[in-house]
Amino acid sequence: MEAQKNMKNFLFSLITLVLAVSAFAQTSLAQTGYVSDMLLLTFRQGPGNSYAVIKTIQSNTPVSIIEEKNGFYKVTLQSNETGWVDKRFIVFKQPKSIVLEQLKQENSSLQNKISQLKSSPQALEETIKQLEASLKTALDEKTKISHSFAENQKKYNTLIKQSGNIQKLINENKSLQKKNVTLTRDLETLKKNHKDRFKTSMIKWFLAGVGVLLLGWIIGKNISSQKRRSGSSLLG
């Protein structure tokens, strides 16, 4: 009973996978066009009915569209031939005949796999083990990625916070630099003013000293003149 249950689960998973692959295949062919339901479509050398016909292509033939011009598509066939076809006769939905053929092939492949699994219980069990191991590996990888993402998120938040602090320090440093420039300018002004005042004081002291010496010289000269006069009076 357990083996049958595992087999049913496996078959369900396998069918789901096939359908998903089929849907993906149809999506990936979104840029592929198909010749619409008509007998034959002319495949020409240029974008117009006046160009020579290279060949004719049948309905449901897939073509890869390269460009559009004058109501024509430039296309490439599976044979790697390149030419122009009237865009009115190109559709982008897979023809039913192609879809049915693909489903038949997928169903045949699935039936073969089911037959192989039914005929070999060991192969079924081994396949289930492989799928379980793959699932466990995927879950472990998901856990690692989740942890890595959480760590990276923490680092990111830390960097954001640090970047804010760094910006604050940069702004403070700029402000201090401006203050330093202002203080240096003020200091230079004070030095200049102090130097000018020192020079003025020295000149004043120098002039005062010269004045004192000159006054002393004048007083001394007057005294000498008076003494000479007094001596002259006594002799007379």
Secondary structure, 3 states (H helix, E strand, C coil): CHHHHHHHHHHHHHHHHHHHHHHHHHHHCCCEEEECCCCEEEEECCCCCCCCEEEEEECCCEEEEEEEECCEEEEECCCCCEEEEEHHHEECCCCHHHHHHHHHHHHHHHHHHHHHHHHCHHHHHHHHHHHHHHHHHHHHHHHHHHHHHHHHHHHHHHHHHHHHHHHHHHHHHHHHHHHHHHHHHHHHHHHHHHHHHHHHHHHHHHHHHHHHHHHHHHHHHHHHHHHHHHHHHHHC
